[in-house]
Amino acid sequence: MLSNGDPAPDFSLLTVDGQPASLRDALRQGDHVLLVFLRHLG
Amino acid sequence: MCQHQDELERLNTRVFIVTFGTLPAAQRWLEESCAPFQVILDPQRTAYDAYGLERSLRRSWNLRTLWRYVQLLISGRRWRGIQGDSAQLGGDFVVDREGFLRLAYRSHDPTDRPAVEKILRLLNTLEEKDE
């Protein structure tokens, strides 16, 4: 199970606009990343 | 989270909202709730799996969740049904700019989320460390 300090798994998916999105690309721009995984409540 | 967009920008933080819902449902959610953020579609739940997010019908539909839906309906929210796997649980993760997890929060049930203030404090600390 992943925990604090572990490398974050990369992913390569599409946005609602059909644009590719990956964690690696976001990090390459020098930003921190907040990932919010929705549940059925939103 | 959506109300804190300016602060998240100041903290050099990119926000990805990941959903297992359908494209129309995600577009609707985006229009109604959180337009500035990028929404990523994960219908196969590969990212959900990679981050260890569980499925549990019992926890997804406990009394707290049902009560929250009642509150939303009373407040005027329209019921649009559930898109996708309603047993899928969510979570919130902060990744620092070196690619390491600094917060790994897996929800016990759909109402369970980390406080936004806690996330902002953590991001502040990361920014101060890098200065």
Backbone of each chain as nested JSON, in Angstrom:
{
  "chains": [
    {"id": "A", "residues": [
      {"number": 1, "name": "MET", "atoms": {"N": [0.849, -1.2, 0.0], "CA": [0.0, 0.0, 0.0], "C": [0.884, 1.249, 0.0]}},
      {"number": 2, "name": "LEU", "atoms": {"N": [0.587, 2.172, -0.915], "CA": [1.377, 3.4, -1.006], "C": [1.207, 4.254, 0.248]}},
      {"number": 3, "name": "SER", "atoms": {"N": [2.286, 4.882, 0.672], "CA": [2.15, 5.805, 1.797], "C": [3.073, 7.002, 1.587]}},
      {"number": 4, "name": "ASN", "atoms": {"N": [3.022, 7.929, 2.536], "CA": [3.804, 9.165, 2.403], "C": [5.279, 8.854, 2.181]}},
      {"number": 5, "name": "GLY", "atoms": {"N": [5.893, 9.56, 1.251], "CA": [7.311, 9.365, 0.957], "C": [7.551, 8.428, -0.213]}},
      {"number": 6, "name": "ASP", "atoms": {"N": [6.548, 7.663, -0.603], "CA": [6.707, 6.764, -1.758], "C": [6.618, 7.564, -3.06]}},
      {"number": 7, "name": "PRO", "atoms": {"N": [7.286, 7.069, -4.111], "CA": [7.103, 7.722, -5.421], "C": [5.65, 7.577, -5.864]}},
      {"number": 8, "name": "ALA", "atoms": {"N": [5.088, 8.644, -6.381], "CA": [3.683, 8.602, -6.833], "C": [3.602, 7.873, -8.17]}},
      {"number": 9, "name": "PRO", "atoms": {"N": [2.671, 6.936, -8.313], "CA": [2.542, 6.232, -9.595], "C": [2.127, 7.187, -10.718]}},
      {"number": 10, "name": "ASP", "atoms": {"N": [2.77, 7.018, -11.855], "CA": [2.392, 7.839, -13.004], "C": [1.108, 7.277, -13.611]}},
      {"number": 11, "name": "PHE", "atoms": {"N": [0.403, 8.114, -14.35], "CA": [-0.771, 7.658, -15.094], "C": [-0.818, 8.444, -16.382]}},
      {"number": 12, "name": "SER", "atoms": {"N": [-1.473, 7.893, -17.348], "CA": [-1.601, 8.583, -18.633], "C": [-3.036, 8.39, -19.105]}},
      {"number": 13, "name": "LEU", "atoms": {"N": [-3.823, 9.452, -18.981], "CA": [-5.256, 9.368, -19.265], "C": [-5.667, 10.566, -20.109]}},
      {"number": 14, "name": "LEU", "atoms": {"N": [-6.96, 10.708, -20.346], "CA": [-7.453, 11.839, -21.135], "C": [-8.318, 12.744, -20.265]}},
      {"number": 15, "name": "THR", "atoms": {"N": [-8.263, 14.037, -20.556], "CA": [-9.153, 14.972, -19.871], "C": [-10.53, 14.938, -20.554]}},
      {"number": 16, "name": "VAL", "atoms": {"N": [-11.507, 15.626, -19.973], "CA": [-12.834, 15.686, -20.598], "C": [-12.776, 16.366, -21.96]}},
      {"number": 17, "name": "ASP", "atoms": {"N": [-11.728, 17.156, -22.197], "CA": [-11.566, 17.81, -23.501], "C": [-10.817, 16.935, -24.499]}},
      {"number": 18, "name": "GLY", "atoms": {"N": [-10.462, 15.725, -24.074], "CA": [-9.761, 14.818, -24.971], "C": [-8.259, 15.046, -25.02]}},
      {"number": 19, "name": "GLN", "atoms": {"N": [-7.743, 15.881, -24.113], "CA": [-6.304, 16.14, -24.082], "C": [-5.598, 15.106, -23.195]}},
      {"number": 20, "name": "PRO", "atoms": {"N": [-4.391, 14.674, -23.6], "CA": [-3.661, 13.735, -22.742], "C": [-3.237, 14.405, -21.434]}},
      {"number": 21, "name": "ALA", "atoms": {"N": [-3.28, 13.65, -20.369], "CA": [-2.863, 14.173, -19.064], "C": [-2.088, 13.086, -18.335]}},
      {"number": 22, "name": "SER", "atoms": {"N": [-0.91, 13.445, -17.883], "CA": [-0.14, 12.474, -17.103], "C": [0.504, 13.189, -15.929]}},
      {"number": 23, "name": "LEU", "atoms": {"N": [0.759, 12.424, -14.896], "CA": [1.397, 13.002, -13.715], "C": [2.801, 13.486, -14.085]}},
      {"number": 24, "name": "ARG", "atoms": {"N": [3.497, 12.69, -14.865], "CA": [4.876, 13.033, -15.225], "C": [4.939, 14.396, -15.921]}},
      {"number": 25, "name": "ASP", "atoms": {"N": [4.007, 14.647, -16.851], "CA": [4.013, 15.927, -17.566], "C": [3.745, 17.092, -16.611]}},
      {"number": 26, "name": "ALA", "atoms": {"N": [2.81, 16.875, -15.682], "CA": [2.498, 17.945, -14.725], "C": [3.713, 18.252, -13.854]}},
      {"number": 27, "name": "LEU", "atoms": {"N": [4.419, 17.218, -13.415], "CA": [5.587, 17.432, -12.556], "C": [6.719, 18.099, -13.328]}},
      {"number": 28, "name": "ARG", "atoms": {"N": [6.813, 17.789, -14.604], "CA": [7.864, 18.372, -15.438], "C": [7.752, 19.895, -15.467]}},
      {"number": 29, "name": "GLN", "atoms": {"N": [6.543, 20.4, -15.251], "CA": [6.353, 21.852, -15.254], "C": [6.706, 22.494, -13.916]}},
      {"number": 30, "name": "GLY", "atoms": {"N": [7.138, 21.657, -12.971], "CA": [7.641, 22.195, -11.711], "C": [6.59, 22.474, -10.666]}},
      {"number": 31, "name": "ASP", "atoms": {"N": [5.386, 21.973, -10.853], "CA": [4.317, 22.201, -9.878], "C": [4.178, 21.019, -8.926]}},
      {"number": 32, "name": "HIS", "atoms": {"N": [3.586, 21.3, -7.762], "CA": [3.066, 20.207, -6.94], "C": [1.748, 19.779, -7.592]}},
      {"number": 33, "name": "VAL", "atoms": {"N": [1.297, 18.58, -7.256], "CA": [0.054, 18.091, -7.847], "C": [-0.874, 17.599, -6.74]}},
      {"number": 34, "name": "LEU", "atoms": {"N": [-2.109, 18.034, -6.838], "CA": [-3.153, 17.526, -5.942], "C": [-4.091, 16.667, -6.781]}},
      {"number": 35, "name": "LEU", "atoms": {"N": [-4.194, 15.407, -6.408], "CA": [-5.08, 14.48, -7.112], "C": [-6.322, 14.252, -6.261]}},
      {"number": 36, "name": "VAL", "atoms": {"N": [-7.47, 14.56, -6.826], "CA": [-8.734, 14.341, -6.114], "C": [-9.496, 13.259, -6.866]}},
      {"number": 37, "name": "PHE", "atoms": {"N": [-9.564, 12.09, -6.272], "CA": [-10.297, 10.989, -6.891], "C": [-11.739, 11.04, -6.409]}},
      {"number": 38, "name": "LEU", "atoms": {"N": [-12.649, 11.266, -7.34], "CA": [-14.052, 11.418, -6.954], "C": [-14.662, 10.088, -6.533]}},
      {"number": 39, "name": "ARG", "atoms": {"N": [-15.652, 10.195, -5.671], "CA": [-16.507, 9.081, -5.299], "C": [-17.885, 9.43, -5.822]}},
      {"number": 40, "name": "HIS", "atoms": {"N": [-18.877, 8.58, -5.617], "CA": [-20.147, 8.881, -6.271], "C": [-20.837, 10.111, -5.696]}},
      {"number": 41, "name": "LEU", "atoms": {"N": [-20.413, 10.549, -4.514], "CA": [-20.974, 11.798, -3.975], "C": [-20.355, 13.016, -4.659]}},
      {"number": 42, "name": "GLY", "atoms": {"N": [-19.279, 12.824, -5.348], "CA": [-18.567, 13.935, -5.981], "C": [-17.315, 14.291, -5.231]}}
    ]},
    {"id": "B", "residues": [
      {"number": 1, "name": "MET", "atoms": {"N": [-12.808, 22.693, -2.196], "CA": [-11.539, 22.877, -2.894], "C": [-11.639, 23.968, -3.963]}},
      {"number": 2, "name": "CYS", "atoms": {"N": [-12.802, 23.993, -4.632], "CA": [-12.949, 24.918, -5.761], "C": [-12.805, 26.38, -5.324]}},
      {"number": 3, "name": "GLN", "atoms": {"N": [-13.235, 26.686, -4.089], "CA": [-13.155, 28.072, -3.617], "C": [-11.714, 28.489, -3.348]}},
      {"number": 4, "name": "HIS", "atoms": {"N": [-10.792, 27.542, -3.339], "CA": [-9.407, 27.855, -2.984], "C": [-8.491, 27.885, -4.201]}},
      {"number": 5, "name": "GLN", "atoms": {"N": [-9.087, 28.106, -5.347], "CA": [-8.311, 28.053, -6.588], "C": [-7.129, 29.039, -6.568]}},
      {"number": 6, "name": "ASP", "atoms": {"N": [-7.388, 30.28, -6.105], "CA": [-6.328, 31.29, -6.111], "C": [-5.164, 30.873, -5.215]}},
      {"number": 7, "name": "GLU", "atoms": {"N": [-5.511, 30.349, -4.05], "CA": [-4.457, 29.944, -3.118], "C": [-3.654, 28.77, -3.679]}},
      {"number": 8, "name": "LEU", "atoms": {"N": [-4.352, 27.843, -4.324], "CA": [-3.647, 26.702, -4.921], "C": [-2.696, 27.172, -6.019]}},
      {"number": 9, "name": "GLU", "atoms": {"N": [-3.118, 28.171, -6.764], "CA": [-2.23, 28.736, -7.794], "C": [-1.011, 29.381, -7.157]}},
      {"number": 10, "name": "ARG", "atoms": {"N": [-1.262, 30.145, -6.083], "CA": [-0.15, 30.797, -5.38], "C": [0.838, 29.762, -4.851]}},
      {"number": 11, "name": "LEU", "atoms": {"N": [0.313, 28.601, -4.495], "CA": [1.16, 27.542, -3.954], "C": [1.721, 26.639, -5.062]}},
      {"number": 12, "name": "ASN", "atoms": {"N": [1.614, 27.108, -6.307], "CA": [2.172, 26.375, -7.456], "C": [1.703, 24.932, -7.49]}},
      {"number": 13, "name": "THR", "atoms": {"N": [0.412, 24.771, -7.349], "CA": [-0.162, 23.428, -7.282], "C": [-1.15, 23.222, -8.418]}},
      {"number": 14, "name": "ARG", "atoms": {"N": [-0.948, 22.152, -9.132], "CA": [-1.863, 21.787, -10.207], "C": [-2.858, 20.796, -9.639]}},
      {"number": 15, "name": "VAL", "atoms": {"N": [-4.133, 21.004, -9.944], "CA": [-5.173, 20.118, -9.406], "C": [-5.736, 19.265, -10.533]}},
      {"number": 16, "name": "PHE", "atoms": {"N": [-5.757, 17.973, -10.314], "CA": [-6.415, 17.055, -11.229], "C": [-7.588, 16.409, -10.496]}},
      {"number": 17, "name": "ILE", "atoms": {"N": [-8.761, 16.536, -11.066], "CA": [-9.921, 15.818, -10.547], "C": [-10.047, 14.544, -11.382]}},
      {"number": 18, "name": "VAL", "atoms": {"N": [-9.993, 13.403, -10.744], "CA": [-10.059, 12.134, -11.472], "C": [-11.429, 11.51, -11.222]}},
      {"number": 19, "name": "THR", "atoms": {"N": [-12.085, 11.098, -12.303], "CA": [-13.41, 10.507, -12.138], "C": [-13.541, 9.208, -12.922]}},
      {"number": 20, "name": "PHE", "atoms": {"N": [-14.308, 8.282, -12.367], "CA": [-14.586, 7.032, -13.077], "C": [-15.921, 7.143, -13.813]}},
      {"number": 21, "name": "GLY", "atoms": {"N": [-16.555, 8.331, -13.738], "CA": [-17.861, 8.521, -14.366], "C": [-17.745, 8.68, -15.881]}},
      {"number": 22, "name": "THR", "atoms": {"N": [-18.886, 8.769, -16.536], "CA": [-18.907, 8.912, -17.994], "C": [-18.551, 10.351, -18.386]}},
      {"number": 23, "name": "LEU", "atoms": {"N": [-18.255, 10.554, -19.669], "CA": [-17.911, 11.899, -20.15], "C": [-19.047, 12.904, -19.909]}},
      {"number": 24, "name": "PRO", "atoms": {"N": [-20.306, 12.589, -20.268], "CA": [-21.374, 13.576, -20.002], "C": [-21.512, 13.906, -18.516]}},
      {"number": 25, "name": "ALA", "atoms": {"N": [-21.369, 12.892, -17.669], "CA": [-21.498, 13.139, -16.227], "C": [-20.357, 14.027, -15.742]}},
      {"number": 26, "name": "ALA", "atoms": {"N": [-19.159, 13.786, -16.263], "CA": [-17.999, 14.596, -15.853], "C": [-18.158, 16.033, -16.334]}},
      {"number": 27, "name": "GLN", "atoms": {"N": [-18.648, 16.215, -17.559], "CA": [-18.851, 17.578, -18.071], "C": [-19.885, 18.324, -17.234]}},
      {"number": 28, "name": "ARG", "atoms": {"N": [-20.943, 17.602, -16.858], "CA": [-21.985, 18.224, -16.04], "C": [-21.423, 18.627, -14.682]}},
      {"number": 29, "name": "TRP", "atoms": {"N": [-20.643, 17.732, -14.097], "CA": [-20.045, 18.007, -12.78], "C": [-19.146, 19.238, -12.874]}},
      {"number": 30, "name": "LEU", "atoms": {"N": [-18.381, 19.305, -13.97], "CA": [-17.458, 20.416, -14.173], "C": [-18.211, 21.741, -14.261]}},
      {"number": 31, "name": "GLU", "atoms": {"N": [-19.299, 21.739, -15.028], "CA": [-20.08, 22.976, -15.187], "C": [-20.71, 23.405, -13.868]}},
      {"number": 32, "name": "GLU", "atoms": {"N": [-21.192, 22.432, -13.105], "CA": [-21.949, 22.761, -11.89], "C": [-21.054, 23.071, -10.712]}},
      {"number": 33, "name": "SER", "atoms": {"N": [-19.856, 22.483, -10.68], "CA": [-19.125, 22.598, -9.434], "C": [-17.749, 23.228, -9.524]}},
      {"number": 34, "name": "CYS", "atoms": {"N": [-16.945, 22.884, -10.478], "CA": [-15.534, 23.194, -10.305], "C": [-14.863, 23.497, -11.633]}},
      {"number": 35, "name": "ALA", "atoms": {"N": [-15.387, 24.442, -12.366], "CA": [-14.934, 24.681, -13.736], "C": [-13.43, 24.912, -13.917]}},
      {"number": 36, "name": "PRO", "atoms": {"N": [-12.723, 25.575, -12.983], "CA": [-11.322, 25.896, -13.279], "C": [-10.38, 24.692, -13.302]}},
      {"number": 37, "name": "PHE", "atoms": {"N": [-10.77, 23.594, -12.713], "CA": [-9.83, 22.483, -12.589], "C": [-9.952, 21.501, -13.757]}},
      {"number": 38, "name": "GLN", "atoms": {"N": [-8.853, 20.813, -13.999], "CA": [-8.847, 19.812, -15.07], "C": [-9.467, 18.52, -14.569]}},
      {"number": 39, "name": "VAL", "atoms": {"N": [-10.381, 17.979, -15.36], "CA": [-11.014, 16.71, -14.982], "C": [-10.499, 15.61, -15.897]}},
      {"number": 40, "name": "ILE", "atoms": {"N": [-10.038, 14.551, -15.283], "CA": [-9.46, 13.417, -16.008], "C": [-10.418, 12.232, -15.925]}},
      {"number": 41, "name": "LEU", "atoms": {"N": [-10.623, 11.596, -17.059], "CA": [-11.52, 10.437, -17.097], "C": [-10.72, 9.155, -16.864]}},
      {"number": 42, "name": "ASP", "atoms": {"N": [-11.212, 8.337, -15.958], "CA": [-10.541, 7.063, -15.672], "C": [-11.591, 5.946, -15.603]}},
      {"number": 43, "name": "PRO", "atoms": {"N": [-12.268, 5.688, -16.734], "CA": [-13.365, 4.716, -16.7], "C": [-12.906, 3.297, -16.356]}},
      {"number": 44, "name": "GLN", "atoms": {"N": [-11.667, 2.972, -16.704], "CA": [-11.148, 1.627, -16.368], "C": [-10.572, 1.598, -14.952]}},
      {"number": 45, "name": "ARG", "atoms": {"N": [-10.507, 2.741, -14.327], "CA": [-10.003, 2.907, -12.961], "C": [-8.554, 2.433, -12.794]}},
      {"number": 46, "name": "THR", "atoms": {"N": [-7.749, 2.681, -13.806], "CA": [-6.337, 2.29, -13.695], "C": [-5.615, 3.156, -12.659]}},
      {"number": 47, "name": "ALA", "atoms": {"N": [-5.912, 4.467, -12.66], "CA": [-5.271, 5.337, -11.663], "C": [-5.834, 5.045, -10.266]}},
      {"number": 48, "name": "TYR", "atoms": {"N": [-7.138, 4.796, -10.186], "CA": [-7.734, 4.425, -8.89], "C": [-7.001, 3.203, -8.314]}},
      {"number": 49, "name": "ASP", "atoms": {"N": [-6.778, 2.207, -9.179], "CA": [-6.1, 0.984, -8.72], "C": [-4.657, 1.277, -8.336]}},
      {"number": 50, "name": "ALA", "atoms": {"N": [-3.978, 2.082, -9.171], "CA": [-2.562, 2.367, -8.911], "C": [-2.377, 3.06, -7.558]}},
      {"number": 51, "name": "TYR", "atoms": {"N": [-3.369, 3.852, -7.152], "CA": [-3.27, 4.573, -5.881], "C": [-3.94, 3.805, -4.729]}},
      {"number": 52, "name": "GLY", "atoms": {"N": [-4.324, 2.571, -5.008], "CA": [-4.811, 1.689, -3.938], "C": [-6.194, 2.021, -3.423]}},
      {"number": 53, "name": "LEU", "atoms": {"N": [-7.037, 2.606, -4.271], "CA": [-8.383, 2.979, -3.817], "C": [-9.317, 1.78, -3.938]}},
      {"number": 54, "name": "GLU", "atoms": {"N": [-10.002, 1.509, -2.845], "CA": [-10.783, 0.276, -2.751], "C": [-12.207, 0.445, -3.258]}},
      {"number": 55, "name": "ARG", "atoms": {"N": [-12.853, -0.692, -3.407], "CA": [-14.289, -0.738, -3.693], "C": [-14.971, -1.37, -2.495]}},
      {"number": 56, "name": "SER", "atoms": {"N": [-16.073, -0.797, -2.078], "CA": [-16.853, -1.406, -1.009], "C": [-18.285, -0.891, -1.091]}},
      {"number": 57, "name": "LEU", "atoms": {"N": [-19.175, -1.784, -1.412], "CA": [-20.584, -1.393, -1.476], "C": [-21.103, -1.031, -0.083]}},
      {"number": 58, "name": "ARG", "atoms": {"N": [-20.671, -1.775, 0.917], "CA": [-21.135, -1.528, 2.29], "C": [-20.694, -0.14, 2.767]}},
      {"number": 59, "name": "ARG", "atoms": {"N": [-19.427, 0.192, 2.52], "CA": [-18.937, 1.5, 2.978], "C": [-19.454, 2.63, 2.095]}},
      {"number": 60, "name": "SER", "atoms": {"N": [-19.677, 2.357, 0.799], "CA": [-20.157, 3.4, -0.115], "C": [-21.588, 3.833, 0.202]}},
      {"number": 61, "name": "TRP", "atoms": {"N": [-22.35, 2.923, 0.747], "CA": [-23.766, 3.206, 0.988], "C": [-24.11, 3.071, 2.457]}},
      {"number": 62, "name": "ASN", "atoms": {"N": [-23.258, 3.598, 3.311], "CA": [-23.579, 3.542, 4.741], "C": [-24.562, 4.674, 5.1]}},
      {"number": 63, "name": "LEU", "atoms": {"N": [-24.934, 4.734, 6.369], "CA": [-25.952, 5.723, 6.78], "C": [-25.485, 7.157, 6.574]}},
      {"number": 64, "name": "ARG", "atoms": {"N": [-24.182, 7.384, 6.817], "CA": [-23.655, 8.758, 6.633], "C": [-23.836, 9.22, 5.19]}},
      {"number": 65, "name": "THR", "atoms": {"N": [-23.554, 8.306, 4.243], "CA": [-23.68, 8.661, 2.827], "C": [-25.139, 8.93, 2.468]}},
      {"number": 66, "name": "LEU", "atoms": {"N": [-26.018, 8.039, 2.928], "CA": [-27.438, 8.226, 2.622], "C": [-27.951, 9.54, 3.192]}},
      {"number": 67, "name": "TRP", "atoms": {"N": [-27.522, 9.868, 4.4], "CA": [-27.94, 11.126, 5.037], "C": [-27.425, 12.323, 4.243]}},
      {"number": 68, "name": "ARG", "atoms": {"N": [-26.197, 12.219, 3.73], "CA": [-25.633, 13.309, 2.93], "C": [-26.459, 13.525, 1.66]}},
      {"number": 69, "name": "TYR", "atoms": {"N": [-26.894, 12.432, 1.035], "CA": [-27.734, 12.573, -0.153], "C": [-29.062, 13.248, 0.206]}},
      {"number": 70, "name": "VAL", "atoms": {"N": [-29.631, 12.872, 1.328], "CA": [-30.876, 13.514, 1.769], "C": [-30.654, 15.012, 1.931]}},
      {"number": 71, "name": "GLN", "atoms": {"N": [-29.529, 15.391, 2.567], "CA": [-29.232, 16.818, 2.766], "C": [-29.09, 17.545, 1.428]}},
      {"number": 72, "name": "LEU", "atoms": {"N": [-28.415, 16.895, 0.474], "CA": [-28.226, 17.529, -0.839], "C": [-29.565, 17.719, -1.547]}},
      {"number": 73, "name": "LEU", "atoms": {"N": [-30.422, 16.72, -1.469], "CA": [-31.73, 16.825, -2.126], "C": [-32.575, 17.912, -1.477]}},
      {"number": 74, "name": "ILE", "atoms": {"N": [-32.511, 17.989, -0.148], "CA": [-33.258, 19.038, 0.563], "C": [-32.754, 20.418, 0.151]}},
      {"number": 75, "name": "SER", "atoms": {"N": [-31.427, 20.513, -0.076], "CA": [-30.86, 21.818, -0.43], "C": [-31.101, 22.175, -1.9]}},
      {"number": 76, "name": "GLY", "atoms": {"N": [-31.767, 21.296, -2.643], "CA": [-32.152, 21.642, -4.008], "C": [-31.379, 20.942, -5.108]}},
      {"number": 77, "name": "ARG", "atoms": {"N": [-30.392, 20.13, -4.73], "CA": [-29.63, 19.407, -5.754], "C": [-30.541, 18.404, -6.459]}},
      {"number": 78, "name": "ARG", "atoms": {"N": [-30.426, 18.351, -7.783], "CA": [-31.233, 17.388, -8.549], "C": [-30.591, 16.009, -8.514]}},
      {"number": 79, "name": "TRP", "atoms": {"N": [-31.393, 14.971, -8.395], "CA": [-30.872, 13.607, -8.419], "C": [-30.641, 13.199, -9.869]}},
      {"number": 80, "name": "ARG", "atoms": {"N": [-29.413, 12.851, -10.201], "CA": [-29.093, 12.48, -11.58], "C": [-28.7, 11.024, -11.698]}},
      {"number": 81, "name": "GLY", "atoms": {"N": [-28.846, 10.278, -10.633], "CA": [-28.46, 8.872, -10.676], "C": [-26.956, 8.713, -10.501]}},
      {"number": 82, "name": "ILE", "atoms": {"N": [-26.533, 7.484, -10.399], "CA": [-25.116, 7.189, -10.201], "C": [-24.541, 6.682, -11.52]}},
      {"number": 83, "name": "GLN", "atoms": {"N": [-23.446, 7.307, -11.959], "CA": [-22.766, 6.863, -13.18], "C": [-21.574, 6.011, -12.793]}},
      {"number": 84, "name": "GLY", "atoms": {"N": [-21.479, 4.839, -13.388], "CA": [-20.304, 4.007, -13.111], "C": [-20.474, 3.168, -11.863]}},
      {"number": 85, "name": "ASP", "atoms": {"N": [-19.365, 2.791, -11.288], "CA": [-19.34, 1.829, -10.183], "C": [-19.576, 2.543, -8.85]}},
      {"number": 86, "name": "SER", "atoms": {"N": [-20.752, 2.368, -8.281], "CA": [-21.073, 3.112, -7.054], "C": [-20.363, 2.549, -5.828]}},
      {"number": 87, "name": "ALA", "atoms": {"N": [-19.67, 1.442, -5.971], "CA": [-18.919, 0.897, -4.833], "C": [-17.5, 1.475, -4.765]}},
      {"number": 88, "name": "GLN", "atoms": {"N": [-17.102, 2.185, -5.82], "CA": [-15.735, 2.709, -5.864], "C": [-15.553, 3.837, -4.849]}},
      {"number": 89, "name": "LEU", "atoms": {"N": [-14.538, 3.699, -4.029], "CA": [-14.227, 4.747, -3.051], "C": [-13.179, 5.704, -3.629]}},
      {"number": 90, "name": "GLY", "atoms": {"N": [-13.113, 6.899, -3.075], "CA": [-12.197, 7.915, -3.591], "C": [-11.032, 8.172, -2.654]}},
      {"number": 91, "name": "GLY", "atoms": {"N": [-10.351, 9.27, -2.931], "CA": [-9.22, 9.634, -2.087], "C": [-8.584, 10.925, -2.561]}},
      {"number": 92, "name": "ASP", "atoms": {"N": [-7.669, 11.427, -1.77], "CA": [-6.981, 12.68, -2.079], "C": [-5.487, 12.479, -1.843]}},
      {"number": 93, "name": "PHE", "atoms": {"N": [-4.681, 12.923, -2.801], "CA": [-3.236, 12.697, -2.735], "C": [-2.503, 13.985, -3.102]}},
      {"number": 94, "name": "VAL", "atoms": {"N": [-1.481, 14.289, -2.315], "CA": [-0.6, 15.408, -2.659], "C": [0.738, 14.823, -3.097]}},
      {"number": 95, "name": "VAL", "atoms": {"N": [1.176, 15.256, -4.276], "CA": [2.47, 14.819, -4.818], "C": [3.368, 16.045, -4.883]}},
      {"number": 96, "name": "ASP", "atoms": {"N": [4.552, 15.969, -4.28], "CA": [5.434, 17.146, -4.35], "C": [6.109, 17.219, -5.717]}},
      {"number": 97, "name": "ARG", "atoms": {"N": [6.785, 18.318, -5.977], "CA": [7.294, 18.52, -7.35], "C": [8.415, 17.547, -7.716]}},
      {"number": 98, "name": "GLU", "atoms": {"N": [8.936, 16.822, -6.72], "CA": [9.923, 15.764, -7.027], "C": [9.24, 14.431, -7.337]}},
      {"number": 99, "name": "GLY", "atoms": {"N": [7.905, 14.399, -7.191], "CA": [7.177, 13.185, -7.551], "C": [6.916, 12.237, -6.391]}},
      {"number": 100, "name": "PHE", "atoms": {"N": [7.106, 12.714, -5.156], "CA": [6.873, 11.851, -3.994], "C": [5.55, 12.2, -3.307]}},
      {"number": 101, "name": "LEU", "atoms": {"N": [4.904, 11.178, -2.803], "CA": [3.626, 11.382, -2.104], "C": [3.87, 12.064, -0.772]}},
      {"number": 102, "name": "ARG", "atoms": {"N": [3.133, 13.136, -0.505], "CA": [3.222, 13.824, 0.783], "C": [1.928, 13.697, 1.566]}},
      {"number": 103, "name": "LEU", "atoms": {"N": [0.869, 13.322, 0.879], "CA": [-0.394, 12.994, 1.564], "C": [-1.043, 11.866, 0.772]}},
      {"number": 104, "name": "ALA", "atoms": {"N": [-1.368, 10.81, 1.466], "CA": [-2.088, 9.693, 0.833], "C": [-3.319, 9.439, 1.696]}},
      {"number": 105, "name": "TYR", "atoms": {"N": [-4.454, 9.934, 1.26], "CA": [-5.686, 9.866, 2.054], "C": [-6.725, 9.074, 1.279]}},
      {"number": 106, "name": "ARG", "atoms": {"N": [-7.017, 7.887, 1.787], "CA": [-8.036, 7.058, 1.139], "C": [-9.31, 7.154, 1.961]}},
      {"number": 107, "name": "SER", "atoms": {"N": [-10.398, 7.489, 1.302], "CA": [-11.652, 7.719, 2.023], "C": [-12.213, 6.418, 2.579]}},
      {"number": 108, "name": "HIS", "atoms": {"N": [-12.673, 6.502, 3.815], "CA": [-13.341, 5.337, 4.394], "C": [-14.713, 5.144, 3.767]}},
      {"number": 109, "name": "ASP", "atoms": {"N": [-15.377, 6.254, 3.484], "CA": [-16.665, 6.213, 2.799], "C": [-16.769, 7.51, 1.978]}},
      {"number": 110, "name": "PRO", "atoms": {"N": [-17.792, 7.659, 1.142], "CA": [-17.825, 8.833, 0.253], "C": [-17.891, 10.181, 0.964]}},
      {"number": 111, "name": "THR", "atoms": {"N": [-18.298, 10.209, 2.226], "CA": [-18.351, 11.494, 2.94], "C": [-17.015, 11.85, 3.585]}},
      {"number": 112, "name": "ASP", "atoms": {"N": [-16.096, 10.918, 3.599], "CA": [-14.839, 11.078, 4.329], "C": [-13.773, 11.703, 3.425]}},
      {"number": 113, "name": "ARG", "atoms": {"N": [-13.38, 12.93, 3.763], "CA": [-12.351, 13.625, 2.978], "C": [-11.429, 14.357, 3.936]}},
      {"number": 114, "name": "PRO", "atoms": {"N": [-10.191, 14.585, 3.535], "CA": [-9.303, 15.39, 4.393], "C": [-9.764, 16.853, 4.38]}},
      {"number": 115, "name": "ALA", "atoms": {"N": [-9.521, 17.554, 5.476], "CA": [-9.884, 18.971, 5.519], "C": [-9.046, 19.748, 4.503]}},
      {"number": 116, "name": "VAL", "atoms": {"N": [-9.689, 20.662, 3.797], "CA": [-8.975, 21.476, 2.808], "C": [-7.84, 22.246, 3.486]}},
      {"number": 117, "name": "GLU", "atoms": {"N": [-8.09, 22.717, 4.726], "CA": [-7.074, 23.487, 5.449], "C": [-5.814, 22.637, 5.659]}},
      {"number": 118, "name": "LYS", "atoms": {"N": [-6.004, 21.362, 5.921], "CA": [-4.856, 20.47, 6.13], "C": [-4.03, 20.36, 4.837]}},
      {"number": 119, "name": "ILE", "atoms": {"N": [-4.72, 20.252, 3.721], "CA": [-4.03, 20.156, 2.431], "C": [-3.276, 21.458, 2.139]}},
      {"number": 120, "name": "LEU", "atoms": {"N": [-3.924, 22.595, 2.399], "CA": [-3.278, 23.883, 2.122], "C": [-2.064, 24.093, 3.036]}},
      {"number": 121, "name": "ARG", "atoms": {"N": [-2.184, 23.672, 4.306], "CA": [-1.035, 23.782, 5.227], "C": [0.148, 22.966, 4.711]}},
      {"number": 122, "name": "LEU", "atoms": {"N": [-0.157, 21.758, 4.256], "CA": [0.9, 20.886, 3.73], "C": [1.571, 21.528, 2.511]}},
      {"number": 123, "name": "LEU", "atoms": {"N": [0.765, 22.071, 1.602], "CA": [1.329, 22.698, 0.403], "C": [2.159, 23.929, 0.766]}},
      {"number": 124, "name": "ASN", "atoms": {"N": [1.7, 24.679, 1.764], "CA": [2.487, 25.811, 2.258], "C": [3.846, 25.345, 2.75]}},
      {"number": 125, "name": "THR", "atoms": {"N": [3.848, 24.266, 3.509], "CA": [5.111, 23.727, 4.041], "C": [6.036, 23.302, 2.897]}},
      {"number": 126, "name": "LEU", "atoms": {"N": [5.473, 22.672, 1.89], "CA": [6.298, 22.229, 0.753], "C": [6.902, 23.445, 0.042]}},
      {"number": 127, "name": "GLU", "atoms": {"N": [6.105, 24.493, -0.106], "CA": [6.6, 25.686, -0.784], "C": [7.72, 26.351, 0.029]}},
      {"number": 128, "name": "GLU", "atoms": {"N": [7.524, 26.431, 1.358], "CA": [8.543, 27.054, 2.216], "C": [9.844, 26.266, 2.158]}},
      {"number": 129, "name": "LYS", "atoms": {"N": [9.707, 24.936, 2.115], "CA": [10.893, 24.079, 2.078], "C": [11.721, 24.319, 0.81]}},
      {"number": 130, "name": "ASP", "atoms": {"N": [11.006, 24.596, -0.277], "CA": [11.686, 24.754, -1.566], "C": [12.242, 26.161, -1.788]}},
      {"number": 131, "name": "GLU", "atoms": {"N": [11.901, 27.093, -0.884], "CA": [12.356, 28.476, -1.09], "C": [13.839, 28.634, -0.747]}}
    ]}
  ]
}
